[in-house]
Structures are given as C-alpha cells and as structure tokens.
Amino acid sequence: MESAESKEGVKKIDSKFKQEIHSKVIRAGKRTYFFDVKSTRNDEYYLTITESKKRFGDNGKFSYEKHKIFLYKEDFAKFMDSLQEVVDYIHEKQPEEITAQEENADTREEVLVEETESVKNYTNVDFEDI
C-alpha cells in the first residue's frame, strides 16, 4: 500500500476500500440508480445502492439528492429473499398494466414499421423510366 503525506504532515493511506470494482447504472425517469461493487481494506466486496434525483432550486440551479444503502456479503441472501418476496407481493396484489410510456413505445414501433414499408414501396423506382 502506498501512502501520501498531506499538507499537515499527517500520512494518509491510499487504500483500496474506496475503489469501485464494478458499477451498473439504471436510469428510470427522474431517478438514476447506481449499483456499485466496492472493496474493503481486507479486500472483501460489498455493494452500495445509490438513488440520485435531480432537484431544482428557486434560483434555477440544480443539485442532486442522493440516498445510499450499504449492503455487505453476509446480508445478501436475506436482502435478496426479502426483496423478491415484496416484489412478488406487488405483482400478485397489483398486476402490471401497460403504462402510457410502454403504449407509446409500441405505437412508435408500429408507425416506424408502416413508414418503412411505405418507403420500400415508394423508392422502388427505376430512373430510366423518367
């Protein structure tokens, strides 16, 4: 491990525990979720889950509001079991409906297919015939 000396002359240790090993970003509307695998000083991996929301102030400037969860290996099984249980409960009690966003995506895809078909028919012109 390397160390560096700060302005005050106190040695700081550049340790691996702040190093991100792996990261996954999920953008979901106004929120962004970050799943980051990090390492402790003992090279044990843990997970941080961060929710980030962009907030606008009265002056027009924006900032990010963040909420973090630290999840350690010994808790993974309990966490996953409980998460799956509540997700299953939600699906059971409140079946999925097609959201407006999903409906618009389907409609856009249908229009795109129709436009592609019409372009194929329209562009089938031999310039020698003109």
VENPEDA-V508048 format. One line per field, one symbol per residue. ss: DSSP state (a for helix, b for strand, c for the rest). A space follows every 50 residues. Layout:
ss: ???
This chain:
ss: cbbbbcccccbbbbcaaacbbbbbbbbbccbbbbbbbbbcccccbbbbbb bbbbbbcccccbbbbbbbbbbbaaaaaaaaaaaaaaaaaaaaacccccca aaaaaaaaaaaaaaaaaaaaaaccccaaac
